[in-house]
């Protein structure tokens, strides 16, 4: 694995672990990780994004929709059936399916992370369309989106359940665009450690100010909590740069291959870590803290993904193009099955 690719996979692996840990119920962890865990995910996704030719856009968009939405509904339907069995209420299935179709903030509990999938899809579709234009035009469009996102956040519109969290995509595309646009420069900066000290100082200052309650900074992308237009970009970016620099350095160590592998199999962890812990905590009555929550939320979905990877059909439905491990293997398996 090339070093550049490996540090990106390490960052993806770390980001999914941070997402799981952030959902463990620890308010302190959730508060501080909320500053950057979703911006990190969107920015790293942008690093992996490629431009789309205008004449290929429609076909590309349809393929992208299938890639995102087949696992979305596959996991969603399975969870809906499980919830109905637990509630002993078959009528909960159509209600949950309608909520899945609507998406966004109407989804909670068992479906707490599903908003991210549709939001990321919309960001892909928007950015794929924008790549036909110059970087200046792209930047202008992203600036308008960023401004609109804050107008939504600071008005009663923040309480409106917009389908697929489309309003959050206005904010998310900013971090995605930065990852996409500066992927080459970012690799060079990380190699030299250019931004590590400034980013670390900004991050540390923000943490100290919050800890002392001199200035309270909060960011929750799903719930559209971002009301400080300048700092909503500076603080998350500073934290993200610190994390990426650490991932870049860590990628040189063999032990980082564990995180790098997780970075290639995020889909099952994203969808299943909350349902797994709901079953363990409330179904089986187990009591545990953030560490066990994170381990269970990573390892059990990982095991489920490995089992599903043995079936081409289950791979297509639940693992999609990402597969289990390197993409080349899964493509060959799907081709053989077809």
C-alpha positions, 0 to 999 in steps of 0.5 A, a space after each residue: 500500500 502506497 504511503 499516501 493511500 495508506 494515510 488516507 485509509 488510516 484517517 478513514 479508519 480513525 474517523 469511523 472509530 471516532 464516530 462510534 466512540 462519539 455515540 457511546 453516550 459520553 457527553 464530554 467525548 461527544 462535545 469535543 469530537 463533534 467539532 471535527 468527526 463529521 468534517 473529517 469524514 467529509 474532507 477525507 471523502 473529498 480526498 478520494 473524489 475524482 472529477 466527472 466529465 459533463 457528458 458522463 454525469 447522468 450515468 455517473 450519478 445513477 451509478 452513485 445513487 445505486 452505490 449509496 442507496 442499495 446498502 442504505 435500504 438493505 440495512 434499513 429494512 433489516 433493522 426495521 424488521 428487527 425493531 418490529 420484532 422487538 416491539 411486536 408491532 408489524 405496523 412499525 415496518 411501513 412507518 420506518 420505511 417511510 422515514 427511511 425514504 424521507 431520511 434526515 433528522 426524522 431518523 433517530 435511535 436505531 437509524 441514528 447514522 442514516 442521515 449521513 449516507 444521504 447527506 454524503 450522496 447529495 454532496 457527491 452529486 453536487 460536487 460531481 456537477 460542479 467539477 465541470 466548472 473552474 475552481 473559482 466557480 466551484 469555490 464561489 458555489 461552495 461559499 454560497 452553500 456555506 453561507 446558506 447553511 448558516 442562514 438555515 442554522 440561525 433561523 427557524 429553518 433549523 428545526 425543519 426536517 428537510 428530506 435527506 438532510 439536504 440542508 446539512 449538505 450545504 455545510 458538508 460540501 465545504 469540507 468535501 470541496 477542501 479535501 477534493 481541491 487541496 488533495 495534492 497540497 495537503 499531502 505535501 503539507 503533511 509530509 513537511 508538517 507545515 500546519 501541525 503546530 499552528 493547527 495544534 495551537 488553535 485546537 488547544 486554545 479552543 479546548 482550553 477556552 471551552 473547558 474554562 467556559 470562557 467561550 463555548 463552541 459547539 458543532 453538530 452537523 446533523 442537528 444543524 448546530 453551527 452559528 459562528 460562520 468564521 470559527 465553524 470553519 477554522 476550529 474544525 479544520 484545525 482539529 482535522 489537520 492535527 488528526 490528519 498529521 498524526 495519521 500521516 505519521 502513524 501510517 509509517 508504523 506497521 501497527 497502523 495497518 489495523 486502522 488502514 484496514 478499517 478505513 476500507 470497511 467502514 460501511 458495516 461499522 457505520 450502519 450497525 454500531 448503534 443497533 449492535 449496542 442497542 441489542 447488547 444494552 437494552 436487549 440483553 441488559 448488559 451495562 458497560 462504558 465507552 470503551 466496550 461500546 466502541 469495541 462492540 460497535 467496531 468488531 461485531 459489525 466487522 465480523 458481520 461484514 466478513 461473513 457477508 463478504 462470503 456471499 456475492 449477493 450479500 456483498 452487493 446488498 450490504 457491502 457495496 462497491 467497498 466490499 471487505 478489504 481491497 476493492 479489486 477482490 470484490 469487483 472480481 467476485 461480483 463479476 464472477 457472480 454475474 
